[in-house]
């Protein structure tokens, strides 16, 4: 369970805001479950996400920003599923409940292609439900190039014009320079960035770093994308 007392005073002082604050960020977590992702790699992603949500600094940021969070699983064309609808991270109990839901979410599909553009289109449609949130962020992680459906480069400009920020976590190993592909084809918006997990085993630490940066909006005012981490 998350314990508020465990947070360093410096982090609390930096992130604490008045309790009347409206939702600062709507964050859609999207997980690649295409055929290249085996059972163990799926588990590393879901458990890694849950662990990242429970991290004291991430949980503090989510609560301080009154974030709304949802979870989408995606693979090929017409195969995207919202596994967890929007939940308000109003307190630490809500963050823990979200982490538990992520851990328990069953895999939607197993043997299909990689349609990143379709995943972005599908995910973006749900943001009308959280229109009160100031920022709209789609968190995309995956281990391969898009090979089916609408290409991400076709949709990202439209989403950027609609006020979205798309950030990427490239899981290297299956595709050559996937980080570069995400940088050139997927990420978009003010302060957008891509981070690298060199293996699925490295995913948990990278997604924790990524969530903290996304929620706190580090460097967004400068519009500086982080090309590699």
N, C-alpha and C positions, 0 to 999 in steps of 0.2 A: 504494500500500500504506500501511497505517496504521503510523505510527512512534510508539512510546511516548515516545521522547525528545523529541518535539515538544510535549508537554503542559506548560502552565505549572505551576510548582511549587505555586502556590496552589490550583489545581484538584485536583492530585494529593493535596495534604494534606487537602483538604476531603472527598474521596471515598474515600480509601484505607481499606480495612477488612481484617480478618484473612482470610487465604486459606482458612480453614476455614468461612467464612460460607456458609450455604445460600442457595438462590435467593431473592432479595428480591422479584422482580417477574416475572410472566408477562405479556408484552405482545403482544397480537394486533394486527397492522397490517392494516387492511381498506381496500381501494381500490375506489372507484366506477368501474365500467367500463360504465355504462349508455349508451344510445344518444346522449345529449347530449354524451358525451365522445368527441372525435374522435381520430384516430391521433396527432397531435402532442400533444394534451393527455394522452393515456395515457402517452406517452413522458416528458412533463414530470413526471408523478407517479412513475413507476418510477425514472427517473434521479434525481429529487429525493429519493426515499426512500433510494436507494443512497448518494447523496452525504451525506445526513444521518447515516446509519450510520457513514460514514467520517470524519465530523467529529471532531476530536480530543476535544472535551469530551463529545460523545455517546458515542463509543467507550469512553472512560475510565469514564463512568457505567455503561454496560452491563456492562463487565468487573467493575467494583468491586461492583456489585449482583448479580453472577452471574445476570444476567437470562436468561430463556428467551423467544425471539421466534418468531412464525410469521407467515405472510402469507396473507391471504384476498382473493380478487377476488369482487366481488358486483355483481349487477344486479337483474333482476326475480325474481319468485317462482320457487322451485325452481332458480334459477340462481346458485348460490354455489359457489366452488371453493377448496379449500385448496391454494394453489400451492406453499407451502413449509411442511413440518411443523415442529413445535417444534425449535428448535436452541438449545443452551446457549451463551451468550456467555462462555465460560470464559476466553478469552484474546483477544488482538487478532487473531490469525490466524482465529479463529472469526468475529469480526465482519467481517473482510474477505471471508471465504467467503460469509457471509450477504449482504453487499452485492453480490457478484458474482452470486449466485443471483437476487436481486431484479432486477438489470439484465437477466438472461437469461430471466426468466419470460415466456412468451408470453401474449398476451391470450386470455382464455377465451371471451368473447362480445363482440358488437359492437352489436347492434340491439334491445336490450330495455329494459324499464322500470326504475323505481327502487323497490326494496323494502328499505328500511332496517331495518324490524322483523324481516323474515325473515333479513337478514344478521346481525343481532345474535343471533337464536336459533341460527342455524347455527354462528356463531363460538363462542358460549358453550359449546357441547357438547364442544369439544375441551379444555377446561380441566381435566377430570378426569385428563388425561395428565400434567399438571404440578401435581398437588395439593400437592407439597412447597413450592411458591412461596408466599410470604407475601401478596402482593397480586395481584389479578386485574384487568388493565386491558385494555379494548377501545378501540382508537384508530380512530375512524371519520372518514373524509374523503369529501366528496362535493360535487356542484355543483347539487343540486336537492332538492325536497321528496319525501318518500315518496309514491308514487302507486299502489302495488299491494301486496297481501298484508297481513299484520298490521302495524298502525301501530306506530311505535317507542314511542309513549307507552303502548301496551298492554303492551309487554314490559319497558320499562325499570324499572318499579317492582319487578317480579319479580326481575330481575337485581340490582338494588340490594339487595334482601333476601338474595340469595345471596352477597353480598359483592363484587360486581363494581363497578368504576368504569368509566364510559363517558365518554370525552372526544371532542370533535368539532373538526374543522377544516373550516369552511364556505368553499367556493370560490365567491365571489360572481360575479354576472354574468348567470346564466341565470334566477335566481329572486329575487324581491324580499325583501330582509332575510333571507337564508338563515341568517345568524348568529343572529338572533332565533329562527328556527324551530328550529335545533339546540339553543339554550338552553332553549326551552320544551318541546320534544318528544323530544329525543334524549339529552342528557347526564344522568348520574345517578351517585350515589355520593359518598362523602366526598372533598372536594377536587376534584370534577369541574369541567371548564372547557371552553369553546369558544373557539377562535381563528379569526381571519379571514384568508383570502388573497383579496385584492381581484381577482386574476386567476390563471389557471393559471401564468403566468410568475412570480408571487409565491409559488407553492406551495413551491418548494425551501427558501427561507429560513424560511418559517413552519413547515414540517414539522420542520426542524432544531431550531428553538426549542421546538416542541411535544414532540418526543421527549426532549430534555434535561429539560424540566419533568416529564414523566411518569415518567421513570426515577428522577429524584432526589426525586420526591414533594413538590415545592415547594408550600407552602400547604395540603397535604392535611390536616395536623394541625389547621388552622384551619377546614377545611371551607368555604373561600371560593372560589366559582367565578369564574373570569375570564370576563366576558361579552364583552369585545372586546379584541383585542390590536392 
